[in-house]
Amino acid sequence: MVVERSEFKGNPMLVLKRNEDDKFPFSFGLTKAKMILENLEEIKKFVAENEK
C-alpha cells in the first residue's frame, strides 16, 4: 500500500494506492476522513461480513 498526501483546491487530501502504478487511487479529504474514523467499527463489520 502506498499512502501519499496531496492537495485539491487548497485542501489537504490523503491518497491510498494499491501500488505505485495504481491507476485508480482512493483519495479523500478531512471531512471524509473524519466520517471514516467515526464509523470505523461499521466498516470493519462490513468487510468481515462480505470478505470471501
Beta strands, then each sheet from edge to edge (+ up, - down):
strand 1: 2-8
strand 2: 11-17
strand 3: 26-29
sheet 1: 1+ 2- 3+
end
